Amino acid sequence: MKTIYPNELISRPEDATLNKTDIRLGDVVYLQPKHGPQIASTVIYSAPLFGCTTYTADAACKKGQLIRFRFRLKDVHHVAPRAEARH
């Protein structure tokens, strides 16, 4: 598993608004690595760390390798709410 940290991500431009700022477990976030295409990943953990919330999300690349992201809200380019459970 490869881990990508905030210093390896392109932050969202300051003038770009985020469609959803209350990120929760299960939400899909779109992150932009410095080298490569934007990647959709599922949030698996969040915790306050060093004065701000730090998130962890997992994604699978086309080759089947898992990628783990550690990021902050400023690194998120778009959020898709988690799918509601169906009964």
KADA-V63514 format. One record per residue. RES is the residue in three letters. SS is DSSP state (2 for helix, 1 for strand, 0 for the rest). OMEGA is omega in degrees with one decimal (999 if undefined). BURIAL is + if it has 9 or more other C-alpha atoms within 8 Angstrom, else -. Layout:
{{RES;SS;OMEGA;BURIAL} {RES;SS;OMEGA;BURIAL}}
This chain:
{{MET;0;177.3;-} {LYS;1;177.3;-} {THR;1;177.7;-} {ILE;1;-176.2;+} {TYR;0;-177.4;+} {PRO;2;-179.5;+} {ASN;2;177.5;-} {GLU;2;-178.4;-} {LEU;1;173.4;+} {ILE;0;179.4;+} {SER;0;175.3;+} {ARG;0;177.2;+} {PRO;0;-176.7;-} {GLU;0;-179.0;-} {ASP;0;178.8;-} {ALA;0;178.7;-} {THR;0;177.9;-} {LEU;0;-175.2;+} {ASN;0;-177.9;-} {LYS;0;-176.6;-} {THR;0;177.8;-} {ASP;0;-177.3;-} {ILE;0;-178.3;-} {ARG;0;177.3;-} {LEU;0;-179.7;+} {GLY;0;177.0;+} {ASP;0;176.0;+} {VAL;1;179.6;+} {VAL;1;178.9;+} {TYR;1;-177.1;+} {LEU;1;-177.4;+} {GLN;1;174.1;+} {PRO;1;179.1;+} {LYS;0;-179.0;-} {HIS;0;178.2;-} {GLY;0;-177.6;-} {PRO;0;175.6;-} {GLN;1;-175.9;-} {ILE;1;173.9;+} {ALA;1;179.5;+} {SER;1;-176.5;+} {THR;1;-178.6;+} {VAL;1;-179.5;+} {ILE;1;-175.6;+} {TYR;1;172.3;-} {SER;1;-179.4;+} {ALA;1;173.9;-} {PRO;1;-178.2;-} {LEU;1;179.0;-} {PHE;0;174.2;-} {GLY;0;175.7;-} {CYS;1;-179.8;-} {THR;1;175.5;+} {THR;1;-177.2;+} {TYR;1;172.4;+} {THR;1;179.2;+} {ALA;1;178.8;+} {ASP;1;176.0;+} {ALA;1;175.5;+} {ALA;1;177.8;+} {CYS;0;-175.9;-} {LYS;0;-179.4;-} {LYS;0;178.9;-} {GLY;0;179.1;-} {GLN;0;176.5;+} {LEU;1;176.3;+} {ILE;1;176.6;+} {ARG;1;179.0;+} {PHE;1;167.5;+} {ARG;1;-172.6;+} {PHE;1;176.0;+} {ARG;0;-177.2;+} {LEU;2;-177.9;-} {LYS;2;-179.8;-} {ASP;2;-176.2;+} {VAL;1;179.2;+} {HIS;1;178.7;+} {HIS;1;178.4;+} {VAL;1;172.7;+} {ALA;1;-178.6;-} {PRO;0;179.1;-} {ARG;0;179.8;-} {ALA;0;178.6;-} {GLU;0;179.5;-} {ALA;0;178.3;-} {ARG;0;-178.4;-} {HIS;0;999;-}}
